[in-house]
Amino acid sequence: MTGRIHLAIVGGGLAGITMAIYLQKFPHLSVDVFESAPEFSEQGLGIGLSDLALRAFDEIIPSVAEFLKSKAGAVAIGASRVGSGSGVGTVVADLEGDTGLAMNRASMLKALLELLPSEILHAGKKLLALEQTDSALQLSFQDGVTLSFDAVIGADGIFSSVRKHVLECYPGDHMASPAGWWDSRHAVPVEKAKAMLGEESLDIDREYAWAGEDAFMMHAPVENGTMIQCIISAVERDHNLARKRPLTREVLEEIFGAGWLANPVTNGMVELMLEQENPREYSMWDHKSTPAYARGRACIVGDAAHTTTPWQGAGAGLAIEDALVLGHLLSNVSSPQELEDAFKAFDKVRRPRCQAVIDSGRATGRLFCGQNPDVGLSAEKMGNALGPLFAHLDTLSLDSHKEAALNNLKAIQAS
Ligand SMILES: Cc1cc2nc3c(=O)[nH]c(=O)nc-3n(C[C@H](O)[C@H](O)[C@H](O)COP(=O)(O)OP(=O)(O)OC[C@H]3O[C@@H](n4cnc5c(N)ncnc54)[C@H](O)[C@@H]3O)c2cc1C
């Protein structure tokens, strides 16, 4: 290790593992990843990566689309279509061409883990406390072990311990809170989905999204197109409920009133959701504000820094952008003393970008559930409003973003 900058990544989800894959390419950096769970694994169903997320990923893992198709069963997602609830089946947006890749989360993480040497991956290591000394960061784990690193990158998700450390000097509570909706997901074999939802909305590989009063439905292919992920989301009226709670027929019947049931897909979706062993509603939470992504030798990335709602399917994409930008900065750092400045430069360029995506995610939820008062359930207005909400997600110039980060670092170092 002598002479190398020794970094700890806390959290072995998509953000931490992507970060590790990129950082281990730089010979002057050494990386260890600490995961609290007994093994590195992902829960949940499908995940979609946008065109921009894939371009960022390609700089980290060359030919990443081919890699994900062959190793994680990723499928190209075609145009997505949104039918409005009041004008059932009305197409409000029909995007041309491929919009990204969709795959199973666990398959994606498993494929990524194969790119890392096992000796840097430490499962069953829950971080309990961090302490900054003059020249290092001490990490104390639940198993009683304390280790010292030049810096820590917190990729420990929505309830991040590293986030708490970074933000403890700021007044107020900056942890994630309910965003206003819940969702429920279930993946079924494609033949079953066709039988329950109808052949016509599953004729080609594409996301179908149905927007309507106080609720939203979507189905999309995963696992090489052999499975269909079905999603129901709805407005959450009471934020004081548990984050995870049982989903019942009564709730679904109340949400999908007469207007929704005229939609041929609705009944099938309701039945598919209820056939699960333990149907659940999951409250959507996000970060409303974050005063800093860095403090001294600690920095946060992924959901630890910017948890967003799933409305734009952008959270993992942001984590990949984080890895690209922070990796670019750290590749330009030659001593541990420069790490604090690199983290500050990362914070300056990434925070506005990520908060804008979190905010547009919430606005997209309001639009899709008919809660935008200027749009309501008008198919035409919804179609027009969608473009601006999604445009900023994919138009970011990765080269300019990286350059801005490096210029920030140079300016901080010169000041
Ligand atoms: C329903 C849903 C659908 C989504 N769909 C999409 C999509 O289609 N496209 C997209 O881009 N994004 C999507 N997202 C967002 C995306 O899933 C997340 O942004 C991404 O998975 C976050 O990864 P992460 O590694 O930052 O966090 P996590 O996946 O939460 O990983 C954090 C890791 O840190 C570990 N950890 C926590 N505390 C500690 C500790 N103290 N010590 C050590 N380890 C610790 C945890 O065990 C976990 O493994 C969706 C999110 C949701 C909720």
The ligand as an SDF file (V2000), in Angstrom:
LIG
                    3D

 53 58  0  0  0  0  0  0  0  0999 V2000
  -38.7480    1.4140   -6.4940 C   0  0  0  0  0  0  0  0  0  0  0  0
  -37.5020    2.0030   -7.0670 C   0  0  0  0  0  0  0  0  0  0  0  0
  -37.2380    1.9380   -8.4290 C   0  0  0  0  0  0  0  0  0  0  0  0
  -36.1050    2.5310   -8.9670 C   0  0  0  0  0  0  0  0  0  0  0  0
  -35.8780    2.4520  -10.3070 N   0  0  0  0  0  0  0  0  0  0  0  0
  -34.7650    3.0160  -10.8140 C   0  0  0  0  0  0  0  0  0  0  0  0
  -34.4900    2.9390  -12.2170 C   0  0  0  0  0  0  0  0  0  0  0  0
  -35.2340    2.3660  -12.9900 O   0  0  0  0  0  0  0  0  0  0  0  0
  -33.3600    3.5450  -12.6720 N   0  0  0  0  0  0  0  0  0  0  0  0
  -32.4920    4.1860  -11.8440 C   0  0  0  0  0  0  0  0  0  0  0  0
  -31.4740    4.7200  -12.3240 O   0  0  0  0  0  0  0  0  0  0  0  0
  -32.7250    4.2600  -10.5170 N   0  0  0  0  0  0  0  0  0  0  0  0
  -33.8240    3.6900   -9.9880 C   0  0  0  0  0  0  0  0  0  0  0  0
  -34.0530    3.7500   -8.6550 N   0  0  0  0  0  0  0  0  0  0  0  0
  -33.0470    4.3520   -7.7810 C   0  0  0  0  0  0  0  0  0  0  0  0
  -31.8870    3.3770   -7.5510 C   0  0  0  0  0  0  0  0  0  0  0  0
  -32.3870    2.1070   -7.1880 O   0  0  0  0  0  0  0  0  0  0  0  0
  -31.0080    3.8890   -6.4330 C   0  0  0  0  0  0  0  0  0  0  0  0
  -30.6740    5.2370   -6.6900 O   0  0  0  0  0  0  0  0  0  0  0  0
  -29.7270    3.0820   -6.3250 C   0  0  0  0  0  0  0  0  0  0  0  0
  -29.9920    1.6980   -6.2220 O   0  0  0  0  0  0  0  0  0  0  0  0
  -28.9580    3.5590   -5.0980 C   0  0  0  0  0  0  0  0  0  0  0  0
  -27.8110    2.7840   -4.9240 O   0  0  0  0  0  0  0  0  0  0  0  0
  -26.8910    3.0690   -3.6710 P   0  0  0  0  0  0  0  0  0  0  0  0
  -25.7710    2.1130   -3.8110 O   0  0  0  0  0  0  0  0  0  0  0  0
  -26.6080    4.5160   -3.5500 O   0  0  0  0  0  0  0  0  0  0  0  0
  -27.7800    2.7240   -2.3980 O   0  0  0  0  0  0  0  0  0  0  0  0
  -28.2710    1.2970   -1.8590 P   0  0  0  0  0  0  0  0  0  0  0  0
  -28.6840    0.4140   -2.9550 O   0  0  0  0  0  0  0  0  0  0  0  0
  -29.2530    1.5720   -0.7720 O   0  0  0  0  0  0  0  0  0  0  0  0
  -26.9580    0.6550   -1.2220 O   0  0  0  0  0  0  0  0  0  0  0  0
  -26.4550    1.0840   -0.0030 C   0  0  0  0  0  0  0  0  0  0  0  0
  -25.6690   -0.0700    0.6060 C   0  0  0  0  0  0  0  0  0  0  0  0
  -25.0360    0.3770    1.7910 O   0  0  0  0  0  0  0  0  0  0  0  0
  -25.1910   -0.6160    2.7810 C   0  0  0  0  0  0  0  0  0  0  0  0
  -25.1160    0.0560    4.0860 N   0  0  0  0  0  0  0  0  0  0  0  0
  -26.0360    0.8420    4.6690 C   0  0  0  0  0  0  0  0  0  0  0  0
  -25.6070    1.2940    5.8580 N   0  0  0  0  0  0  0  0  0  0  0  0
  -24.3630    0.7800    6.0240 C   0  0  0  0  0  0  0  0  0  0  0  0
  -23.3830    0.8820    7.0650 C   0  0  0  0  0  0  0  0  0  0  0  0
  -23.6080    1.6190    8.1690 N   0  0  0  0  0  0  0  0  0  0  0  0
  -22.2140    0.2240    6.9210 N   0  0  0  0  0  0  0  0  0  0  0  0
  -21.9470   -0.5120    5.7970 C   0  0  0  0  0  0  0  0  0  0  0  0
  -22.8480   -0.6470    4.7840 N   0  0  0  0  0  0  0  0  0  0  0  0
  -24.0260    0.0010    4.8980 C   0  0  0  0  0  0  0  0  0  0  0  0
  -26.5470   -1.2320    2.5140 C   0  0  0  0  0  0  0  0  0  0  0  0
  -26.6760   -2.5160    3.0710 O   0  0  0  0  0  0  0  0  0  0  0  0
  -26.5720   -1.2430    0.9910 C   0  0  0  0  0  0  0  0  0  0  0  0
  -26.0340   -2.4330    0.4600 O   0  0  0  0  0  0  0  0  0  0  0  0
  -35.2040    3.1980   -8.1100 C   0  0  0  0  0  0  0  0  0  0  0  0
  -35.4530    3.2680   -6.7380 C   0  0  0  0  0  0  0  0  0  0  0  0
  -36.5940    2.6870   -6.2170 C   0  0  0  0  0  0  0  0  0  0  0  0
  -36.8640    2.7880   -4.7330 C   0  0  0  0  0  0  0  0  0  0  0  0
  1  2  1  0
  2  3  1  0
  2 52  2  0
  3  4  2  0
  4  5  1  0
  4 50  1  0
  5  6  2  0
  6  7  1  0
  6 13  1  0
  7  8  2  0
  7  9  1  0
  9 10  1  0
 10 11  2  0
 10 12  1  0
 12 13  2  0
 13 14  1  0
 14 15  1  0
 14 50  1  0
 15 16  1  0
 16 17  1  0
 16 18  1  0
 18 19  1  0
 18 20  1  0
 20 21  1  0
 20 22  1  0
 22 23  1  0
 23 24  1  0
 24 25  2  0
 24 26  1  0
 24 27  1  0
 27 28  1  0
 28 29  2  0
 28 30  1  0
 28 31  1  0
 31 32  1  0
 32 33  1  0
 33 34  1  0
 33 48  1  0
 34 35  1  0
 35 36  1  0
 35 46  1  0
 36 37  1  0
 36 45  1  0
 37 38  2  0
 38 39  1  0
 39 40  1  0
 39 45  2  0
 40 41  1  0
 40 42  2  0
 42 43  1  0
 43 44  2  0
 44 45  1  0
 46 47  1  0
 46 48  1  0
 48 49  1  0
 50 51  2  0
 51 52  1  0
 52 53  1  0
M  END
$$$$
